[in-house]
Amino acid sequence: MRILAVVPAYNEEKSIRAVVSDLHKSAPNVDVLIVNDGSTDETAAICRNLPNCIFIDMPFNVGLADAVQTGLRYAAVHNYDCAVQFDGDGQHRAEYIEQLSKKSAEGYDIVIGSRFYSQKRPISLRTLGSVFIGAAIKLTSGLKVTDPTSGLRLYNKKILCEFASNMNYAPEPDTLAYLARNGATICEVQVVMDERTFGVSYFTLARSLKYMLHMCFSILLVQWFRKRGKG
């Protein structure tokens, strides 16, 4: 199985080397593609000199969704069997890619690395938002997702080609809900994620609240007007 790790990176100069090193060490059979999303620090310069990596340098900041979609297009064009979305901030562990790929081999279209699949969810305002998003997904599709905002996801060939060829396929919970409602098979595996060591997360408390409301609105209303494209 040919797997491509798609690593979107925006201003991750302090963490990107460690992320790539972990991928090469813990998932040596996985190819690594870094999509530099218009970073203003030294991320691009560092990535150009990293060994055994494919590098795409976006001319300006296009946002996470478009950066990931760029990587999935590369995977589709180069005939990869699977693509795994893998954060460039050091929170994801490459050791779990094997477990994700094994579940994919069982026939699942999307496999999510979940922090809460078999572990208790801590109580906080941010995790409460995840609960509401999960409830909206369950209500509209029947799919139970314990960690709908997880950015560690593996897509099989059929799904990555859909993402690659459809502009409205963002790697977000509303798209998961939409695909589940339209026949995609989705499962989770338990993973551990590390805390961000360097940089600042985009999701402040206010942005987290806004994101939750946006996702719930999209899942409960907007997704019913979408038509599923084919890869």
TAFEN-V475530 format. One record per residue. N is the residue number from 1. OMEGA is omega in whole degrees, 0 to 359 (NA if undefined). Layout:
n=N omega=OMEGA
n=N omega=OMEGA
//
This chain:
n=1 omega=178
n=2 omega=183
n=3 omega=175
n=4 omega=173
n=5 omega=179
n=6 omega=185
n=7 omega=174
n=8 omega=184
n=9 omega=175
n=10 omega=181
n=11 omega=180
n=12 omega=184
n=13 omega=183
n=14 omega=184
n=15 omega=191
n=16 omega=178
n=17 omega=181
n=18 omega=179
n=19 omega=181
n=20 omega=178
n=21 omega=179
n=22 omega=178
n=23 omega=180
n=24 omega=183
n=25 omega=188
n=26 omega=178
n=27 omega=188
n=28 omega=181
n=29 omega=180
n=30 omega=175
n=31 omega=185
n=32 omega=175
n=33 omega=176
n=34 omega=175
n=35 omega=178
n=36 omega=188
n=37 omega=176
n=38 omega=181
n=39 omega=178
n=40 omega=177
n=41 omega=185
n=42 omega=182
n=43 omega=182
n=44 omega=181
n=45 omega=179
n=46 omega=184
n=47 omega=180
n=48 omega=182
n=49 omega=179
n=50 omega=182
n=51 omega=173
n=52 omega=178
n=53 omega=169
n=54 omega=186
n=55 omega=173
n=56 omega=183
n=57 omega=179
n=58 omega=184
n=59 omega=177
n=60 omega=182
n=61 omega=182
n=62 omega=181
n=63 omega=185
n=64 omega=184
n=65 omega=181
n=66 omega=177
n=67 omega=178
n=68 omega=181
n=69 omega=176
n=70 omega=178
n=71 omega=180
n=72 omega=174
n=73 omega=177
n=74 omega=180
n=75 omega=180
n=76 omega=182
n=77 omega=183
n=78 omega=167
n=79 omega=174
n=80 omega=179
n=81 omega=181
n=82 omega=171
n=83 omega=179
n=84 omega=176
n=85 omega=190
n=86 omega=185
n=87 omega=180
n=88 omega=184
n=89 omega=176
n=90 omega=182
n=91 omega=181
n=92 omega=179
n=93 omega=183
n=94 omega=181
n=95 omega=183
n=96 omega=181
n=97 omega=179
n=98 omega=179
n=99 omega=178
n=100 omega=182
n=101 omega=177
n=102 omega=177
n=103 omega=177
n=104 omega=180
n=105 omega=177
n=106 omega=176
n=107 omega=179
n=108 omega=180
n=109 omega=180
n=110 omega=177
n=111 omega=184
n=112 omega=172
n=113 omega=187
n=114 omega=175
n=115 omega=190
n=116 omega=183
n=117 omega=178
n=118 omega=179
n=119 omega=181
n=120 omega=180
n=121 omega=175
n=122 omega=182
n=123 omega=176
n=124 omega=179
n=125 omega=181
n=126 omega=180
n=127 omega=176
n=128 omega=176
n=129 omega=177
n=130 omega=178
n=131 omega=180
n=132 omega=179
n=133 omega=178
n=134 omega=179
n=135 omega=178
n=136 omega=177
n=137 omega=179
n=138 omega=182
n=139 omega=187
n=140 omega=185
n=141 omega=184
n=142 omega=182
n=143 omega=174
n=144 omega=178
n=145 omega=183
n=146 omega=182
n=147 omega=187
n=148 omega=181
n=149 omega=178
n=150 omega=178
n=151 omega=178
n=152 omega=184
n=153 omega=175
n=154 omega=181
n=155 omega=176
n=156 omega=188
n=157 omega=181
n=158 omega=184
n=159 omega=181
n=160 omega=177
n=161 omega=175
n=162 omega=178
n=163 omega=185
n=164 omega=189
n=165 omega=181
n=166 omega=187
n=167 omega=184
n=168 omega=178
n=169 omega=176
n=170 omega=179
n=171 omega=186
n=172 omega=181
n=173 omega=180
n=174 omega=177
n=175 omega=175
n=176 omega=180
n=177 omega=181
n=178 omega=181
n=179 omega=178
n=180 omega=180
n=181 omega=181
n=182 omega=168
n=183 omega=178
n=184 omega=178
n=185 omega=187
n=186 omega=176
n=187 omega=180
n=188 omega=169
n=189 omega=180
n=190 omega=177
n=191 omega=171
n=192 omega=176
n=193 omega=181
n=194 omega=175
n=195 omega=176
n=196 omega=181
n=197 omega=183
n=198 omega=177
n=199 omega=183
n=200 omega=179
n=201 omega=176
n=202 omega=189
n=203 omega=167
n=204 omega=180
n=205 omega=181
n=206 omega=179
n=207 omega=178
n=208 omega=179
n=209 omega=179
n=210 omega=180
n=211 omega=180
n=212 omega=181
n=213 omega=179
n=214 omega=181
n=215 omega=180
n=216 omega=178
n=217 omega=181
n=218 omega=182
n=219 omega=186
n=220 omega=185
n=221 omega=190
n=222 omega=187
n=223 omega=180
n=224 omega=182
n=225 omega=179
n=226 omega=173
n=227 omega=184
n=228 omega=175
n=229 omega=179
n=230 omega=180
n=231 omega=NA
//
